[in-house]
Amino acid sequence: MHQRRSAGKDGIDGKDGRDGINGKDGSTIITGSGVPDASLGNVGDYYFDRTTSNLYGAKTTNGWGMPVNLKGLQGDKGDKGDTGATGSTGANGVDGNKILYGTTAPAAHLGNVGDWYIDTQNAKLYGAKTAQGWGSGISLSGGNSEGISASDYKLSADGKTLVLWMNLNTRNIDMNADPNLSQVTTIGREAFVDCNNLNSIIISNSVKVIKPKAFANLRRLSSVELGRGVQNIASINKEYNFYEQDTIKSGVFHNCTSLKTITIPKQLKDISGAFRNCTDLTSVILEEGVTDIEGAFVGCSKLSSITIPNSIVNIEGAFVKCKELKTAIIGNGVEYWKQAFQDCKSLKDVTLSDGITNIGNDGGYDGIFEGCESLSTINIPNGVTRIADKTFDGSGLVSVVLPNSVTELGKGTFANCEKLTSVTLSNQMTVIKGAEGYDQNATFYNCKALTTLTIPANITTIEKGAFLESGLTSVTLEATTPPQIENYIGLFVDQYDENNYNSTPKLTKVKTIYVPASSLSAYQNAEGWKDLATNGINLLPKP
């Protein structure tokens, strides 16, 4: 067993102190040619050598120290080309790159591509800026700011695994700034257990794997920078119920309730279950290249928007109960959808990318947008062929238009959409599914505001109870050949008579069904349809 001293409980906050005296002057960035003279500048300043692109600093009482070179690696020498003709005088070159500075991380709008930025307060260098932004920055500190020593942590015998953090009072860790930690490739299971004072950590680029519960339940952890080497922080069994409290407690950052922002780098493919119940998380950036976010952000109640890149394949249960999530942009690579946005009660703006062909998995219960009561409309792109079971069950949809690429609606697709007033069905559909086995399997179960519907010509089968407990009062059919129906429980019944099952067909608000005039006789004599008159339903030719 590893022994370490526990930290005491926090005391009651004291009264605010008096205003402090004015702070010292900030750092200065000096430029010149050649190595800086020891007499140049003050402690805390930086020096940029224009001839070599070396950056010195921050200056200490011991001098300027060793520089960091800002040039990229030199490429391989190319083959010698043929001597060309003398060219014309070239145009003036573009402006050179700039070095900016401030006391915080750089804002995204600051500077141009190619520029550099120094955070003088935290001794971090950002750049060169790319089209994607500033990146995560590198530390310019000569050592860890908290003076971390080897006694603060325990490594494996080969020095490659961080087994346990021993110092429970540590607040900030930069693994890049410690010679031993910078070589670690694995952060072990529960490595930071009980490190309740930890506020921030920079994970070095050498780390490839972070094991389950490594940072779980650290409620003060507010800042995490994932190194570019991390490849795996997935930590859930793929078979679990997203509502169960004990199923994904192995999440690496589970219950880190002060964590506010996180960027998932492109080489990190799978983050399943990693950030469950991070209730202060407001910003998530998923880089193109990430593939699996199953259950990753369950219960992240302050997350307000998400963009899912085309590389992501699995979003099952990713955003369950993200109650402040309002907008979602979904890439065209998604194949596994189950319960992805279930009970996201504020979700009102969903963009489905062109190229999506299936909304939901192949068979079984999906409930992708189940309980999304603020979702009043959604644009389903042309090319979608199937919408899975229970996709919009209990959502706030008011109107929906299905493109003619759709060939199949799953069971209960629009069940319990009590505000739904307008539906345009695809003319490529052949079946409207009913209530077989379970009332709420009916496609339009409990759509109480839906009073009229046009059923396209290609529909050949309407299963029993397809419109159970809907608000339909009139229906128009475009098929010249009467679709097959089962009148055992009635076609358009709005409820069951539990005491007299045989009387159920009479319990309907539908009084008129319009059919093609040329097919009126066919409907009047077709099996099932011919019985509707006895239930008070009139078959009439379309006007």
C-alpha positions as CSV (number, residue, x, y, z in Angstrom):
1,M,0.0,0.0,0.0
2,H,1.1,3.6,-0.7
3,Q,1.1,5.8,2.4
4,R,0.7,9.5,2.3
5,R,-0.4,12.3,4.5
6,S,-4.1,13.3,4.1
7,A,-5.0,17.0,3.7
8,G,-7.2,18.5,6.4
9,K,-10.7,19.8,5.7
10,D,-11.0,23.4,4.4
11,G,-11.8,26.0,7.0
12,I,-14.5,28.7,6.8
13,D,-13.6,31.5,4.3
14,G,-12.2,34.6,6.1
15,K,-13.2,38.2,5.5
16,D,-11.9,40.0,2.5
17,G,-8.6,41.7,3.2
18,R,-7.6,45.3,2.5
19,D,-6.6,46.3,-1.0
20,G,-3.0,45.5,-1.7
21,I,-0.3,47.9,-2.9
22,N,0.2,48.5,-6.6
23,G,1.9,45.6,-8.3
24,K,5.3,45.7,-9.9
25,D,5.8,46.6,-13.6
26,G,5.0,43.8,-16.0
27,S,7.5,42.0,-18.2
28,T,9.1,43.5,-21.3
29,I,10.0,41.7,-24.5
30,I,13.3,43.1,-25.9
31,T,14.5,42.3,-29.4
32,G,18.0,42.5,-30.8
33,S,20.7,40.6,-32.8
34,G,22.8,38.1,-31.1
35,V,23.0,36.7,-27.5
36,P,21.6,39.1,-24.9
37,D,24.1,40.8,-22.6
38,A,23.7,39.9,-18.9
39,S,23.2,43.6,-18.1
40,L,20.3,43.9,-20.5
41,G,16.7,43.9,-19.1
42,N,15.2,43.1,-15.7
43,V,14.1,39.9,-14.0
44,G,11.0,38.6,-15.7
45,D,11.8,40.1,-19.1
46,Y,12.1,38.2,-22.4
47,Y,14.6,38.7,-25.2
48,F,14.1,37.7,-28.9
49,D,17.2,37.2,-31.1
50,R,16.1,38.2,-34.6
51,T,19.1,36.6,-36.3
52,T,18.6,33.1,-34.9
53,S,14.9,33.2,-33.8
54,N,16.0,32.2,-30.3
55,L,13.7,33.4,-27.4
56,Y,15.4,33.9,-24.0
57,G,13.6,34.3,-20.7
58,A,11.9,34.9,-18.5
59,K,15.1,36.4,-17.1
60,T,16.0,35.4,-13.5
61,T,18.5,36.6,-11.0
62,N,20.9,34.1,-12.6
63,G,20.7,35.6,-16.0
64,W,18.9,34.9,-19.3
65,G,19.3,31.1,-19.3
66,M,19.0,28.8,-22.3
67,P,16.9,30.0,-25.2
68,V,14.0,28.3,-27.0
69,N,14.2,28.3,-30.7
70,L,11.1,29.4,-32.6
71,K,12.1,28.1,-36.0
72,G,10.5,24.9,-37.3
73,L,12.7,21.9,-38.2
74,Q,14.7,22.3,-41.4
75,G,13.5,20.1,-44.2
76,D,15.5,17.6,-46.2
77,K,17.8,19.1,-48.8
78,G,16.2,18.9,-52.2
79,D,17.8,17.8,-55.5
80,K,19.8,20.4,-57.4
81,G,17.7,21.9,-60.2
82,D,18.7,23.1,-63.6
83,T,20.1,26.6,-63.9
84,G,17.2,28.8,-64.8
85,A,16.9,32.1,-66.6
86,T,17.2,35.3,-64.6
87,G,13.8,36.1,-63.3
88,S,12.1,39.4,-63.1
89,T,12.1,41.4,-59.9
90,G,9.7,39.9,-57.4
91,A,6.9,41.8,-55.6
92,N,7.5,43.1,-52.1
93,G,7.2,40.3,-49.5
94,V,4.4,40.1,-47.0
95,D,4.8,41.4,-43.5
96,G,6.9,39.2,-41.1
97,N,5.5,37.4,-38.2
98,K,4.9,39.2,-34.9
99,I,5.5,38.3,-31.3
100,L,2.5,39.4,-29.1
101,Y,2.3,39.2,-25.4
102,G,-0.2,39.5,-22.5
103,T,-0.9,38.1,-19.1
104,T,-3.4,35.4,-20.1
105,A,-3.8,32.8,-22.8
106,P,-4.3,34.5,-26.2
107,A,-7.9,35.1,-27.5
108,A,-8.7,33.2,-30.7
109,H,-9.1,36.5,-32.7
110,L,-5.7,37.9,-31.7
111,G,-2.9,37.9,-34.2
112,N,-2.5,36.3,-37.6
113,V,-1.3,32.9,-38.8
114,G,2.4,32.6,-38.2
115,D,2.4,34.9,-35.2
116,W,3.7,34.0,-31.7
117,Y,2.3,34.9,-28.3
118,I,3.9,34.9,-24.8
119,D,1.8,34.7,-21.7
120,T,4.2,36.6,-19.3
121,Q,2.1,35.9,-16.2
122,N,2.2,32.1,-16.7
123,A,5.5,31.8,-18.7
124,K,3.9,30.1,-21.6
125,L,4.7,30.4,-25.4
126,Y,1.9,29.9,-28.0
127,G,2.5,29.6,-31.7
128,A,3.2,29.7,-34.4
129,K,-0.5,30.4,-34.8
130,T,-2.2,28.2,-37.5
131,A,-5.6,28.3,-39.2
132,Q,-6.9,26.2,-36.3
133,G,-5.8,28.7,-33.6
134,W,-3.0,29.1,-31.1
135,G,-2.8,25.6,-29.8
136,S,-2.1,24.7,-26.1
137,G,1.2,26.5,-25.7
138,I,4.4,25.3,-24.1
139,S,5.9,26.2,-20.7
140,L,8.9,28.5,-20.6
141,S,9.6,27.8,-17.0
142,G,12.9,26.4,-16.0
143,G,11.2,24.2,-13.5
144,N,7.8,23.4,-12.1
145,S,6.3,26.5,-10.5
146,E,5.3,24.6,-7.3
147,G,8.8,23.1,-6.9
148,I,7.6,19.6,-7.4
149,S,10.1,16.9,-6.3
150,A,10.4,13.2,-6.9
151,S,8.9,12.6,-3.5
152,D,5.6,14.0,-4.6
153,Y,4.8,11.1,-6.8
154,K,5.4,7.4,-7.3
155,L,6.5,5.9,-10.6
156,S,6.7,2.4,-11.8
157,A,10.1,0.7,-11.8
158,D,10.7,1.6,-15.4
159,G,9.6,5.2,-14.9
160,K,6.9,5.0,-17.6
161,T,3.8,4.9,-15.4
162,L,2.6,7.5,-12.9
163,V,1.3,5.1,-10.2
164,L,0.2,7.6,-7.5
165,W,0.4,11.2,-6.7
166,M,1.7,11.4,-3.1
167,N,1.4,15.1,-2.2
168,L,-2.2,15.8,-1.6
169,N,-1.6,19.6,-1.3
170,T,-0.4,20.0,-4.8
171,R,-2.5,22.6,-6.7
172,N,-0.9,22.9,-10.2
173,I,1.1,20.4,-12.2
174,D,2.9,20.8,-15.5
175,M,4.3,17.4,-16.4
176,N,6.5,18.9,-19.1
177,A,8.4,20.9,-16.5
178,D,9.5,17.9,-14.5
179,P,12.3,15.7,-16.1
180,N,10.7,12.4,-14.8
181,L,7.1,13.3,-15.4
182,S,7.9,14.4,-18.9
183,Q,8.9,10.8,-19.8
184,V,5.8,9.1,-18.4
185,T,3.7,7.3,-21.0
186,T,0.8,6.0,-18.8
187,I,-1.2,7.7,-15.9
188,G,-2.4,4.8,-13.8
189,R,-5.8,3.9,-12.4
190,E,-6.8,6.3,-9.6
191,A,-3.4,7.9,-9.8
192,F,-4.7,11.2,-8.4
193,V,-7.2,9.8,-5.9
194,D,-7.9,12.2,-3.0
195,C,-5.9,15.0,-4.6
196,N,-8.7,17.4,-3.7
197,N,-6.6,20.5,-3.9
198,L,-5.5,20.0,-7.5
199,N,-6.6,22.9,-9.7
200,S,-4.9,22.4,-13.0
201,I,-2.7,19.9,-14.9
202,I,-0.8,20.0,-18.1
203,I,-0.4,16.4,-19.4
204,S,2.8,15.9,-21.3
205,N,3.0,14.8,-25.0
206,S,4.7,11.6,-23.9
207,V,1.5,10.3,-22.2
208,K,-0.4,7.9,-24.4
209,V,-2.8,6.2,-22.0
210,I,-4.8,7.5,-19.0
211,K,-6.4,4.7,-17.0
212,P,-9.9,4.7,-15.4
213,K,-10.6,7.0,-12.6
214,A,-7.3,8.7,-12.9
215,F,-8.8,12.1,-12.0
216,A,-12.3,11.1,-10.9
217,N,-14.1,13.1,-8.2
218,L,-11.5,16.0,-8.1
219,R,-14.0,18.7,-7.6
220,R,-11.5,21.6,-7.7
221,L,-9.9,20.5,-11.0
222,S,-10.8,23.4,-13.4
223,S,-8.1,23.2,-16.1
224,V,-6.8,20.2,-18.1
225,E,-4.6,20.3,-21.1
226,L,-4.4,17.0,-22.8
227,G,-1.0,16.4,-24.5
228,R,-0.8,15.6,-28.2
229,G,0.3,12.1,-27.5
230,V,-2.7,10.9,-25.5
231,Q,-4.5,8.1,-27.5
232,N,-6.8,6.4,-25.0
233,I,-8.9,7.6,-22.1
234,A,-11.9,5.4,-22.8
235,S,-13.1,3.8,-19.6
236,I,-16.6,2.3,-19.9
237,N,-18.0,-1.1,-20.6
238,K,-20.0,-0.7,-23.8
239,E,-23.0,-2.5,-22.3
240,Y,-24.6,-0.1,-19.8
241,N,-27.6,1.9,-19.0
242,F,-26.9,5.6,-19.3
243,Y,-29.1,6.5,-16.4
244,E,-27.4,4.1,-13.9
245,Q,-25.2,6.0,-11.4
246,D,-22.6,3.3,-10.9
247,T,-22.0,2.2,-14.4
248,I,-19.3,4.6,-15.7
249,K,-17.7,5.8,-12.5
250,S,-14.5,4.5,-14.1
251,G,-14.6,7.7,-16.2
252,V,-11.2,9.4,-16.2
253,F,-12.6,12.8,-15.3
254,H,-15.9,11.7,-13.8
255,N,-17.4,14.2,-11.3
256,C,-14.8,16.8,-11.9
257,T,-17.4,19.5,-11.2
258,S,-15.1,22.5,-11.6
259,L,-13.8,21.6,-15.1
260,K,-15.0,24.3,-17.5
261,T,-13.4,23.7,-20.9
262,I,-11.8,20.8,-22.7
263,T,-10.3,20.2,-26.1
264,I,-10.1,16.6,-27.4
265,P,-7.1,16.4,-29.8
266,K,-7.5,14.6,-33.1
267,Q,-5.2,11.6,-32.2
268,L,-7.4,10.8,-29.1
269,K,-9.9,8.4,-30.8
270,D,-12.0,7.2,-27.9
271,I,-13.2,9.1,-24.9
272,S,-16.2,6.9,-23.9
273,G,-17.5,7.8,-20.4
274,A,-14.6,10.2,-19.7
275,F,-16.4,13.4,-18.6
276,R,-19.6,12.2,-17.0
277,N,-21.2,14.6,-14.6
278,C,-18.7,17.4,-15.1
279,T,-21.5,19.8,-14.2
280,D,-19.5,23.0,-14.8
281,L,-18.3,22.0,-18.3
282,T,-19.4,24.8,-20.7
283,S,-17.1,24.3,-23.7
284,V,-16.1,21.1,-25.5
285,I,-14.0,21.1,-28.7
286,L,-13.8,17.8,-30.6
287,E,-11.1,17.8,-33.2
288,E,-11.6,16.0,-36.5
289,G,-10.1,12.6,-36.0
290,V,-11.9,11.7,-32.7
291,T,-14.2,8.7,-33.4
292,D,-16.0,7.5,-30.2
293,I,-17.7,9.7,-27.6
294,E,-20.1,7.1,-26.2
295,G,-21.5,8.3,-22.8
296,A,-18.7,10.9,-22.6
297,F,-20.7,13.9,-21.5
298,V,-23.7,12.4,-19.6
299,G,-25.1,14.9,-17.1
300,C,-22.8,17.8,-18.2
301,S,-25.6,20.2,-17.3
302,K,-24.0,23.5,-18.4
303,L,-22.9,22.4,-21.8
304,S,-24.8,24.7,-24.3
305,S,-23.6,23.7,-27.7
306,I,-21.7,20.9,-29.4
307,T,-20.2,20.3,-32.9
308,I,-19.6,16.7,-33.8
309,P,-17.0,16.3,-36.6
310,N,-17.5,13.9,-39.5
311,S,-14.9,11.6,-38.0
312,I,-17.1,10.6,-35.1
313,V,-18.8,7.2,-35.5
314,N,-20.3,6.6,-32.1
315,I,-22.4,9.1,-30.1
316,E,-24.5,6.6,-28.1
317,G,-25.7,8.2,-24.9
318,A,-23.1,11.0,-25.3
319,F,-25.3,13.9,-24.1
320,V,-28.0,12.3,-22.0
321,K,-29.5,14.8,-19.5
322,C,-27.4,17.8,-20.8
323,K,-30.2,20.0,-19.7
324,E,-28.8,23.3,-21.0
325,L,-27.7,22.0,-24.4
326,K,-29.4,24.2,-27.0
327,T,-27.6,23.5,-30.3
328,A,-26.0,20.5,-31.9
329,I,-24.3,20.1,-35.3
330,I,-24.0,16.4,-36.2
331,G,-21.4,15.2,-38.7
332,N,-22.1,12.7,-41.4
333,G,-19.9,9.9,-40.0
334,V,-22.3,8.9,-37.2
335,E,-23.4,5.2,-37.2
336,Y,-24.3,4.6,-33.6
337,W,-26.9,6.9,-32.2
338,K,-28.8,5.3,-29.3
339,Q,-30.1,7.8,-26.7
340,A,-27.5,10.3,-27.9
341,F,-29.6,13.4,-26.8
342,Q,-32.1,11.8,-24.6
343,D,-33.7,14.3,-22.1
344,C,-31.9,17.3,-23.5
345,K,-34.8,19.5,-22.6
346,S,-33.4,22.8,-23.9
347,L,-32.2,21.4,-27.3
348,K,-34.0,23.4,-30.0
349,D,-31.5,23.7,-32.9
350,V,-30.2,20.5,-34.5
351,T,-28.2,20.5,-37.8
352,L,-27.9,17.1,-39.5
353,S,-25.1,17.2,-42.0
354,D,-25.6,16.2,-45.7
355,G,-24.3,12.7,-46.2
356,I,-26.2,11.1,-43.2
357,T,-28.1,8.1,-44.5
358,N,-29.5,6.6,-41.3
359,I,-30.7,8.4,-38.2
360,G,-30.3,5.6,-35.6
361,N,-29.1,2.1,-35.5
362,D,-30.4,-0.9,-37.4
363,G,-33.2,-2.2,-35.2
364,G,-34.0,-2.0,-31.6
365,Y,-34.9,1.0,-29.3
366,D,-33.0,4.2,-30.0
367,G,-34.7,7.2,-28.5
368,I,-32.1,9.6,-30.0
369,F,-34.1,12.8,-29.3
370,E,-36.5,11.3,-26.8
371,G,-37.7,13.9,-24.3
372,C,-36.2,16.9,-26.2
373,E,-39.3,19.0,-25.5
374,S,-37.8,22.2,-26.9
375,L,-37.1,20.7,-30.3
376,S,-40.0,22.0,-32.4
377,T,-38.6,21.5,-35.9
378,I,-35.8,19.6,-37.6
379,N,-34.5,19.6,-41.2
380,I,-33.9,16.0,-42.3
381,P,-31.5,16.1,-45.2
382,N,-32.2,14.4,-48.5
383,G,-30.3,11.1,-48.6
384,V,-31.6,9.9,-45.2
385,T,-33.3,6.5,-45.8
386,R,-34.2,5.3,-42.3
387,I,-35.2,6.9,-39.1
388,A,-34.9,4.5,-36.1
389,D,-37.4,3.4,-33.4
390,K,-38.5,6.1,-30.9
391,T,-36.2,8.7,-32.5
392,F,-38.5,11.7,-31.6
393,D,-40.6,10.1,-28.9
394,G,-41.9,12.8,-26.5
395,S,-40.1,15.6,-28.3
396,G,-41.6,19.0,-29.0
397,L,-41.9,18.7,-32.7
398,V,-44.6,20.8,-34.3
399,S,-44.0,20.0,-37.9
400,V,-41.8,17.7,-39.9
401,V,-41.1,17.0,-43.6
402,L,-39.6,13.7,-44.5
403,P,-37.5,13.8,-47.8
404,N,-38.5,11.3,-50.4
405,S,-35.3,9.4,-49.8
406,V,-36.8,8.0,-46.6
407,T,-38.0,4.5,-47.0
408,E,-38.6,3.4,-43.4
409,L,-39.8,4.8,-40.1
410,G,-39.1,2.8,-37.0
411,K,-41.6,1.9,-34.3
412,G,-42.9,4.8,-32.4
413,T,-40.8,7.3,-34.3
414,F,-43.2,10.2,-33.4
415,A,-44.9,8.6,-30.4
416,N,-46.0,11.1,-27.7
417,C,-45.2,14.1,-29.9
418,E,-48.3,15.9,-28.4
419,K,-47.6,19.2,-30.2
420,L,-47.2,17.7,-33.7
421,T,-49.6,19.3,-36.1
422,S,-48.1,18.7,-39.5
423,V,-46.4,15.7,-41.1
424,T,-45.3,15.3,-44.7
425,L,-44.5,11.6,-45.4
426,S,-42.0,10.4,-47.9
427,N,-43.5,9.0,-51.2
428,Q,-41.0,6.1,-51.0
429,M,-42.4,4.7,-47.8
430,T,-44.4,1.5,-48.0
431,V,-45.4,0.7,-44.4
432,I,-46.7,2.8,-41.5
433,K,-45.9,0.7,-38.4
434,G,-48.5,0.0,-35.7
435,A,-48.8,-0.9,-32.0
436,E,-47.9,-4.6,-32.2
437,G,-46.6,-5.8,-28.8
438,Y,-46.8,-2.4,-27.2
439,D,-49.1,0.6,-27.7
440,Q,-46.3,3.1,-27.9
441,N,-44.7,1.2,-30.8
442,A,-47.3,2.9,-33.0
443,T,-45.7,5.4,-35.3
444,F,-48.0,8.3,-34.3
445,Y,-49.1,7.1,-30.9
446,N,-50.6,9.9,-28.7
447,C,-50.0,12.6,-31.4
448,K,-53.0,14.5,-30.0
449,A,-52.6,17.7,-32.0
450,L,-52.3,15.9,-35.4
451,T,-55.8,16.3,-36.9
452,T,-55.2,15.7,-40.7
453,L,-52.8,13.5,-42.6
454,T,-52.1,12.7,-46.3
455,I,-50.8,9.1,-46.8
456,P,-48.7,8.8,-50.0
457,A,-49.5,6.5,-52.9
458,N,-46.7,4.0,-52.3
459,I,-48.0,3.0,-48.8
460,T,-49.1,-0.7,-49.1
461,T,-49.6,-1.6,-45.4
462,I,-50.9,0.3,-42.4
463,E,-50.4,-1.8,-39.3
464,K,-53.0,-2.0,-36.6
465,G,-53.2,0.9,-34.2
466,A,-50.7,3.0,-36.2
467,F,-52.5,6.2,-35.1
468,L,-53.6,5.0,-31.7
469,E,-54.7,7.8,-29.4
470,S,-53.9,10.5,-32.1
471,G,-56.1,13.5,-32.8
472,L,-56.9,12.6,-36.4
473,T,-60.3,13.7,-37.7
474,S,-59.7,13.3,-41.5
475,V,-57.3,11.3,-43.6
476,T,-56.5,11.5,-47.3
477,L,-55.1,8.4,-49.1
478,E,-53.4,8.8,-52.5
479,A,-53.0,5.0,-53.3
480,T,-55.2,3.8,-56.1
481,T,-54.9,0.3,-54.7
482,P,-56.2,0.1,-51.1
483,P,-53.4,-0.5,-48.6
484,Q,-53.6,-3.6,-46.5
485,I,-55.0,-2.8,-43.1
486,E,-56.0,-4.8,-40.0
487,N,-59.3,-3.7,-38.6
488,Y,-59.2,-5.9,-35.5
489,I,-58.5,-2.9,-33.3
490,G,-59.5,-0.3,-35.8
491,L,-57.4,1.8,-38.2
492,F,-57.6,5.2,-36.7
493,V,-58.8,4.6,-33.1
494,D,-57.9,7.3,-30.6
495,Q,-58.2,5.0,-27.6
496,Y,-58.9,1.4,-26.4
497,D,-62.1,0.3,-24.6
498,E,-60.5,-1.7,-21.9
499,N,-63.8,-3.2,-20.8
500,N,-65.1,-4.1,-24.2
501,Y,-62.3,-4.8,-26.6
502,N,-64.6,-5.5,-29.5
503,S,-66.0,-2.0,-29.4
504,T,-62.6,-0.4,-29.8
505,P,-63.0,0.2,-33.5
506,K,-65.8,2.6,-32.8
507,L,-63.7,4.8,-30.6
508,T,-62.3,7.3,-33.2
509,K,-62.6,10.9,-34.1
510,V,-62.0,10.2,-37.8
511,K,-65.3,10.8,-39.6
512,T,-64.0,11.1,-43.2
513,I,-61.4,9.3,-45.3
514,Y,-60.8,10.7,-48.8
515,V,-59.6,8.3,-51.5
516,P,-58.9,8.7,-55.3
517,A,-62.3,9.0,-57.0
518,S,-61.4,6.3,-59.5
519,S,-60.7,3.9,-56.6
520,L,-63.7,4.6,-54.4
521,S,-65.4,1.4,-55.3
522,A,-62.2,-0.6,-54.7
523,Y,-61.9,0.8,-51.2
524,Q,-65.6,0.2,-50.4
525,N,-65.1,-3.4,-51.2
526,A,-61.6,-4.0,-49.9
527,E,-61.0,-6.2,-46.8
528,G,-61.0,-4.0,-43.7
529,W,-61.9,-0.8,-45.5
530,K,-65.4,-2.1,-46.2
531,D,-66.1,-2.3,-42.4
532,L,-65.3,1.3,-41.7
533,A,-68.8,2.5,-42.5
534,T,-70.2,0.4,-39.6
535,N,-67.9,2.4,-37.3
536,G,-69.2,5.7,-38.5
537,I,-66.4,6.5,-40.9
538,N,-67.3,7.8,-44.4
539,L,-65.2,6.9,-47.5
540,L,-65.5,9.8,-50.0
541,P,-63.7,10.7,-53.2
542,K,-61.0,13.3,-53.0
543,P,-62.3,16.8,-53.9
